[in-house]
Amino acid sequence: MMYVRGDYHPQSCEALVQAKSGDRQKSAVGDSFSESIPHRYRDGKDGINYEQLRRDRIRARRKVVQEMLGSLRKLWRS
């Protein structure tokens, strides 16, 4: 049985890498999850600090809107 890894060629639907299902490396789900969470979003109980994540998302959205408004002001003045 063949499976497709997540990498695809940008202009086709063909996978860049294919391997047999027996070639997969087994990994613990808990290990990969805890390693994928950045340290700033960990809450000390091996979980996610959703409040910090929410604040950072709001800050990022605010920055994007401010940059867009700044670009529009520059465009309007020229």
DONUMAR-218038 format. One record per residue (C-alpha): x, y, z. Coordinates in Angstrom, 2 decimals. Layout:
DONUMAR-218038
atom xx: X, yy: Y, zz: Z
...
This chain:
DONUMAR-218038
atom xx: 0.00, yy: 0.00, zz: 0.00
atom xx: 1.34, yy: 3.43, zz: -0.95
atom xx: 0.82, yy: 6.61, zz: 0.97
atom xx: 1.72, yy: 10.15, zz: 0.05
atom xx: 3.69, yy: 12.47, zz: 2.27
atom xx: 2.50, yy: 16.07, zz: 2.52
atom xx: 4.86, yy: 17.66, zz: -0.04
atom xx: 3.34, yy: 18.39, zz: -3.44
atom xx: 4.68, yy: 19.98, zz: -6.57
atom xx: 3.16, yy: 23.49, zz: -6.74
atom xx: 1.78, yy: 23.12, zz: -10.28
atom xx: 0.66, yy: 19.52, zz: -10.24
atom xx: -1.14, yy: 17.18, zz: -7.91
atom xx: 1.67, yy: 14.66, zz: -7.88
atom xx: 3.51, yy: 14.07, zz: -4.66
atom xx: 7.21, yy: 14.87, zz: -4.54
atom xx: 8.01, yy: 11.90, zz: -2.30
atom xx: 6.24, yy: 8.57, zz: -2.07
atom xx: 7.07, yy: 5.69, zz: 0.23
atom xx: 5.62, yy: 2.36, zz: 1.18
atom xx: 3.60, yy: 2.23, zz: 4.37
atom xx: 6.18, yy: -0.09, zz: 5.95
atom xx: 8.79, yy: 2.67, zz: 5.67
atom xx: 6.98, yy: 4.99, zz: 8.05
atom xx: 8.71, yy: 5.85, zz: 11.29
atom xx: 6.65, yy: 5.36, zz: 14.40
atom xx: 6.56, yy: 8.30, zz: 16.79
atom xx: 4.66, yy: 8.99, zz: 19.95
atom xx: 1.76, yy: 11.37, zz: 19.43
atom xx: 2.26, yy: 13.09, zz: 22.79
atom xx: 5.93, yy: 13.78, zz: 22.13
atom xx: 5.37, yy: 15.43, zz: 18.76
atom xx: 2.48, yy: 17.51, zz: 20.12
atom xx: 4.40, yy: 18.88, zz: 23.09
atom xx: 7.44, yy: 19.63, zz: 20.95
atom xx: 5.36, yy: 21.50, zz: 18.38
atom xx: 4.02, yy: 24.03, zz: 20.90
atom xx: 6.31, yy: 27.08, zz: 21.21
atom xx: 7.54, yy: 27.70, zz: 24.74
atom xx: 5.72, yy: 31.04, zz: 25.02
atom xx: 2.36, yy: 29.28, zz: 24.61
atom xx: 2.93, yy: 26.49, zz: 27.12
atom xx: 1.09, yy: 26.82, zz: 30.41
atom xx: 3.34, yy: 24.76, zz: 32.68
atom xx: 0.89, yy: 21.83, zz: 32.83
atom xx: 1.88, yy: 20.44, zz: 29.41
atom xx: -0.97, yy: 22.34, zz: 27.81
atom xx: -1.56, yy: 25.49, zz: 25.79
atom xx: -1.95, yy: 28.95, zz: 27.29
atom xx: -4.92, yy: 30.06, zz: 25.18
atom xx: -5.03, yy: 33.53, zz: 26.72
atom xx: -1.48, yy: 34.32, zz: 25.54
atom xx: -2.30, yy: 32.89, zz: 22.14
atom xx: -5.43, yy: 35.07, zz: 21.91
atom xx: -3.50, yy: 38.22, zz: 22.90
atom xx: -0.81, yy: 37.54, zz: 20.30
atom xx: -3.39, yy: 36.96, zz: 17.58
atom xx: -5.15, yy: 40.23, zz: 18.43
atom xx: -1.81, yy: 42.07, zz: 18.42
atom xx: -0.92, yy: 40.58, zz: 15.02
atom xx: -4.30, yy: 41.53, zz: 13.52
atom xx: -3.96, yy: 45.06, zz: 14.88
atom xx: -0.50, yy: 45.36, zz: 13.34
atom xx: -1.76, yy: 44.19, zz: 9.94
atom xx: -4.61, yy: 46.70, zz: 9.98
atom xx: -2.23, yy: 49.52, zz: 11.00
atom xx: 0.15, yy: 48.61, zz: 8.18
atom xx: -2.73, yy: 48.56, zz: 5.67
atom xx: -3.94, yy: 51.97, zz: 6.84
atom xx: -0.40, yy: 53.33, zz: 6.62
atom xx: -0.08, yy: 52.05, zz: 3.06
atom xx: -3.40, yy: 53.62, zz: 2.11
atom xx: -2.34, yy: 56.96, zz: 3.64
atom xx: 0.90, yy: 56.90, zz: 1.65
atom xx: -1.02, yy: 56.06, zz: -1.51
atom xx: -3.54, yy: 58.84, zz: -0.87
atom xx: -0.79, yy: 61.46, zz: -0.34
atom xx: 1.08, yy: 60.63, zz: -3.53
